[in-house]
Amino acid sequence: MLYTRYKAGIVTDEMIGLSKSPFMIIGFLEALGVVSGMSSGAMLPGPAIPVLNQTFLVWQLSFSSLLLGRKYSLNKLMGCLLVAAGVILAVLSGSNNGQMLSGIGLIWPLLMIASAAFQACASILKESVFLDAANHLKGRSLDIFVVNSFGSGFQALFVLLFLPVLSNLKGIPFSQLPSYFKSGAACFLNSGSNATGCDGAPLLPLLYIFFNLCFNISVLHLVKISSAVVSSLAVSSSVPISIYILSLPLPYLPQGVHLSPFFHLGSIVLLMGLLLYNSPQTPKLKSNIE
């Protein structure tokens, strides 16, 4: 896609020639987020993962103030807190909160929170790349596929470099990794007699890849035209929406479930947070606060 846009003249030589150091740092942070998130996610109960991931918004506000010098009004801070509270209420609906992390070592929740910090810092750096590029490109807007391609490329590189660490954490000898790749490829293609639990492949994995790319590109576009915090709020609002969709009877998924009143309460709180964050400000405040 980047090559096609380059040949069409949308992506210029100046864009390609931008310093790769920020993209390398972004890729490294995102790789750390993936590795730490996967390691801790395997040890945590499912409902705890999206709850702990809501610290992403807190990290974003902190890094945005620290790295970009942004200041936030009280209504925006309260809006962000309401969004996080709404998601927590929606996700915890019907679960036994008191026993959720029972028997789980403290290291795994902390590692999931650290994963959110790495991802949040990377998102703020992406925003700074767009802001800095305006000076180097003489006011011309940086194409999102430049940021997406180089950032994701370095992320993939660092994830591959982290594979020995991941395999060691899981007790898998590094020499056995090729066999895992082979069995994973067989499941992806749904081929071979030993491919079990791979119903719907390869259509479902390909659909996941396609929609995941579209989602990431749209979020990055939102970062470009607004800010990383706004894009994070939009992503947070998708959590209860996805829970509602997954509660419906869909192919390859268990039969639909009944959503508790806490889910609807959480969705209302989340919506209130979004409205509060985007509520109008006085001209005096707008000149000093995002």
C-alpha positions as CSV (number, residue, x, y, z in Angstrom):
1,M,0.0,0.0,0.0
2,L,2.9,2.4,0.8
3,Y,4.6,1.5,-2.5
4,T,1.3,2.1,-4.4
5,R,0.9,5.5,-2.8
6,Y,4.5,6.4,-3.4
7,K,4.2,5.6,-7.1
8,A,1.0,7.7,-7.2
9,G,2.9,10.7,-5.8
10,I,0.8,10.8,-2.5
11,V,3.9,9.7,-0.5
12,T,6.9,11.9,-1.4
13,D,10.7,11.3,-1.1
14,E,10.7,13.8,1.8
15,M,8.3,11.6,3.7
16,I,10.3,8.5,3.1
17,G,13.5,10.3,4.0
18,L,12.3,11.3,7.5
19,S,14.4,10.1,10.4
20,K,13.7,6.5,11.2
21,S,14.7,6.8,14.9
22,P,11.2,7.7,16.1
23,F,9.7,4.8,14.2
24,M,12.3,2.5,15.7
25,I,11.4,3.7,19.2
26,I,7.7,3.3,18.4
27,G,8.2,-0.2,17.1
28,F,10.3,-1.1,20.1
29,L,7.7,0.2,22.6
30,E,4.8,-1.6,20.8
31,A,6.8,-4.8,20.7
32,L,7.4,-4.5,24.4
33,G,3.7,-4.0,24.9
34,V,2.8,-7.0,22.8
35,V,5.3,-9.3,24.6
36,S,4.4,-8.2,28.1
37,G,0.7,-8.2,27.3
38,M,0.8,-11.7,25.8
39,S,2.9,-13.0,28.7
40,S,0.6,-11.6,31.4
41,G,-2.6,-12.2,29.5
42,A,-1.9,-15.9,29.5
43,M,-1.9,-15.9,33.3
44,L,-4.9,-13.6,33.9
45,P,-8.6,-14.3,33.9
46,G,-10.3,-12.9,30.7
47,P,-12.4,-10.1,32.3
48,A,-9.4,-8.7,34.2
49,I,-7.5,-8.0,30.9
50,P,-9.7,-5.2,29.5
51,V,-10.1,-3.8,33.0
52,L,-6.4,-3.5,33.5
53,N,-6.0,-2.2,30.0
54,Q,-8.0,0.9,31.0
55,T,-4.9,2.3,32.6
56,F,-3.9,3.0,29.0
57,L,-5.9,6.2,29.2
58,V,-4.3,7.3,32.4
59,W,-0.8,6.6,30.9
60,Q,-1.8,8.6,27.8
61,L,-2.8,11.6,29.7
62,S,0.4,11.5,31.7
63,F,2.7,11.0,28.7
64,S,0.7,13.7,26.7
65,S,1.3,16.2,29.5
66,L,5.0,15.2,29.9
67,L,6.1,14.8,26.3
68,L,3.8,17.2,24.4
69,G,3.2,19.7,27.2
70,R,-0.5,19.4,27.0
71,K,-2.8,20.7,29.7
72,Y,-6.3,19.3,30.2
73,S,-9.3,21.0,31.7
74,L,-11.3,19.5,34.6
75,N,-14.2,18.4,32.4
76,K,-11.8,16.5,30.1
77,L,-10.1,14.7,33.0
78,M,-13.4,13.8,34.5
79,G,-14.6,12.6,31.1
80,C,-11.7,10.3,30.8
81,L,-12.3,8.9,34.2
82,L,-15.9,8.3,33.4
83,V,-15.0,6.5,30.2
84,A,-12.6,4.2,32.1
85,A,-15.2,3.6,34.9
86,G,-17.9,2.9,32.3
87,V,-15.8,0.3,30.6
88,I,-14.9,-1.4,33.9
89,L,-18.6,-1.6,34.9
90,A,-19.5,-3.0,31.5
91,V,-16.7,-5.6,31.5
92,L,-17.2,-6.7,35.1
93,S,-20.9,-7.2,34.6
94,G,-21.9,-10.6,35.9
95,S,-18.4,-11.5,37.1
96,N,-17.3,-12.2,40.7
97,N,-15.1,-9.2,41.3
98,G,-13.8,-10.3,44.7
99,Q,-12.4,-13.5,43.3
100,M,-11.2,-12.3,39.9
101,L,-7.5,-12.1,40.8
102,S,-7.6,-14.7,43.5
103,G,-4.5,-16.8,43.4
104,I,-2.9,-14.7,40.7
105,G,0.6,-13.4,41.5
106,L,1.1,-9.6,41.7
107,I,3.6,-9.7,38.9
108,W,1.0,-10.5,36.2
109,P,-1.4,-7.6,36.8
110,L,1.6,-5.2,37.0
111,L,3.0,-6.6,33.8
112,M,-0.3,-6.0,32.0
113,I,-0.4,-2.4,33.4
114,A,3.2,-2.0,32.1
115,S,2.1,-3.3,28.7
116,A,-0.6,-0.5,28.6
117,A,2.1,2.0,29.5
118,F,4.4,0.9,26.6
119,Q,1.5,1.1,24.1
120,A,0.4,4.5,25.4
121,C,3.9,6.0,25.1
122,A,4.1,4.7,21.5
123,S,0.7,6.3,20.6
124,I,1.9,9.7,22.0
125,L,5.2,9.4,20.0
126,K,3.1,8.8,16.9
127,E,1.2,12.0,17.5
128,S,4.5,13.8,18.0
129,V,5.8,12.4,14.6
130,F,2.8,13.9,12.8
131,L,3.4,17.3,14.6
132,D,7.1,17.4,13.9
133,A,6.6,16.3,10.3
134,A,4.7,19.5,9.5
135,N,7.9,21.4,10.0
136,H,10.1,19.2,7.9
137,L,7.5,18.9,5.1
138,K,6.9,22.6,4.9
139,G,3.3,22.3,6.2
140,R,2.4,19.3,4.1
141,S,0.6,16.5,6.0
142,L,2.5,13.3,6.6
143,D,0.8,10.3,5.0
144,I,-0.5,7.8,7.7
145,F,0.9,4.8,5.7
146,V,4.4,6.1,6.3
147,V,3.9,6.0,10.0
148,N,1.9,2.8,10.0
149,S,4.4,0.9,7.7
150,F,7.7,1.9,9.3
151,G,6.3,1.7,12.9
152,S,4.7,-1.8,12.2
153,G,7.8,-2.9,10.4
154,F,10.1,-2.2,13.4
155,Q,7.5,-3.7,15.7
156,A,7.5,-6.9,13.8
157,L,11.4,-6.9,13.8
158,F,11.6,-6.5,17.6
159,V,8.8,-9.1,18.2
160,L,10.9,-11.6,16.3
161,L,14.0,-10.6,18.3
162,F,12.0,-11.2,21.5
163,L,10.9,-14.7,20.5
164,P,13.8,-16.4,22.4
165,V,12.7,-14.6,25.5
166,L,9.0,-15.5,25.0
167,S,9.8,-19.2,24.3
168,N,12.0,-19.3,27.4
169,L,9.2,-17.8,29.6
170,K,6.9,-20.6,28.4
171,G,9.4,-23.3,28.8
172,I,9.7,-24.0,25.1
173,P,13.3,-24.7,23.8
174,F,14.2,-22.3,21.1
175,S,15.0,-25.2,18.8
176,Q,11.4,-26.3,18.9
177,L,10.0,-23.0,17.7
178,P,10.0,-24.1,14.0
179,S,7.6,-26.9,14.8
180,Y,5.3,-24.4,16.5
181,F,5.4,-22.2,13.4
182,K,4.6,-25.3,11.3
183,S,1.6,-26.4,13.4
184,G,0.4,-22.7,13.5
185,A,0.6,-22.5,9.7
186,A,-1.3,-25.7,9.4
187,C,-4.1,-24.4,11.7
188,F,-4.1,-21.1,9.8
189,L,-4.7,-22.9,6.5
190,N,-6.9,-25.6,8.2
191,S,-4.9,-28.3,6.6
192,G,-3.5,-31.6,7.8
193,S,-5.0,-34.3,9.9
194,N,-3.7,-32.8,13.2
195,A,-5.3,-29.4,12.7
196,T,-7.9,-29.3,15.5
197,G,-9.8,-26.3,16.8
198,C,-9.2,-24.5,13.6
199,D,-12.8,-24.2,12.4
200,G,-13.4,-21.3,10.0
201,A,-9.8,-21.1,8.9
202,P,-8.5,-19.6,6.7
203,L,-11.5,-17.3,6.1
204,L,-11.8,-16.1,9.7
205,P,-8.1,-15.4,10.2
206,L,-8.0,-13.5,6.9
207,L,-11.1,-11.5,7.9
208,Y,-9.5,-10.7,11.2
209,I,-6.3,-9.5,9.6
210,F,-8.3,-7.3,7.1
211,F,-10.5,-5.7,9.7
212,N,-7.6,-5.3,12.1
213,L,-5.7,-3.4,9.5
214,C,-8.7,-1.2,8.7
215,F,-9.2,-0.6,12.4
216,N,-5.5,0.4,13.0
217,I,-5.4,2.7,10.0
218,S,-8.6,4.4,11.1
219,V,-7.3,4.9,14.6
220,L,-4.0,6.3,13.3
221,H,-6.0,8.7,11.0
222,L,-7.9,9.9,14.1
223,V,-4.6,10.5,15.9
224,K,-3.5,12.5,12.9
225,I,-6.5,14.8,12.7
226,S,-7.1,15.0,16.5
227,S,-4.9,13.6,19.3
228,A,-3.9,10.3,20.7
229,V,-6.2,10.8,23.7
230,V,-9.2,11.3,21.5
231,S,-8.4,8.1,19.6
232,S,-8.0,6.3,22.8
233,L,-11.5,7.4,24.0
234,A,-13.0,6.2,20.7
235,V,-11.3,2.8,21.1
236,S,-12.6,2.6,24.7
237,S,-16.1,3.1,23.5
238,S,-15.7,0.1,21.2
239,V,-15.2,-2.2,24.2
240,P,-18.9,-2.4,25.4
241,I,-20.0,-2.3,21.7
242,S,-17.9,-5.4,21.0
243,I,-19.2,-7.1,24.2
244,Y,-22.8,-6.5,23.0
245,I,-22.1,-7.9,19.5
246,L,-20.4,-10.9,21.0
247,S,-23.4,-11.6,23.2
248,L,-25.5,-12.2,20.0
249,P,-25.7,-15.7,18.5
250,L,-23.1,-15.6,15.8
251,P,-21.4,-18.3,13.6
252,Y,-18.4,-20.1,15.3
253,L,-19.4,-18.5,18.6
254,P,-21.4,-20.0,21.5
255,Q,-25.0,-19.1,21.8
256,G,-25.8,-15.5,22.8
257,V,-25.9,-14.5,26.5
258,H,-28.1,-12.2,28.5
259,L,-26.4,-8.9,29.5
260,S,-26.8,-7.8,33.1
261,P,-28.0,-4.3,34.1
262,F,-24.4,-3.4,35.1
263,F,-23.5,-3.7,31.4
264,H,-26.1,-1.1,30.4
265,L,-25.2,1.1,33.4
266,G,-21.5,1.0,32.3
267,S,-22.4,1.9,28.7
268,I,-24.4,4.9,30.0
269,V,-21.5,6.0,32.2
270,L,-19.1,5.6,29.2
271,L,-21.4,7.7,27.0
272,M,-21.6,10.4,29.7
273,G,-17.8,10.5,29.8
274,L,-17.5,10.9,26.1
275,L,-20.1,13.7,26.1
276,L,-18.3,15.4,29.0
277,Y,-14.9,15.2,27.4
278,N,-16.3,16.8,24.2
279,S,-18.4,19.4,25.9
280,P,-17.9,23.0,24.7
281,Q,-15.3,25.1,26.4
282,T,-15.1,28.9,26.8
283,P,-12.8,30.7,24.3
284,K,-10.4,31.6,27.1
285,L,-9.9,28.0,28.1
286,K,-9.7,26.8,24.5
287,S,-6.7,29.0,23.9
288,N,-4.7,27.3,26.7
289,I,-6.1,23.8,27.0
290,E,-6.6,21.0,24.5
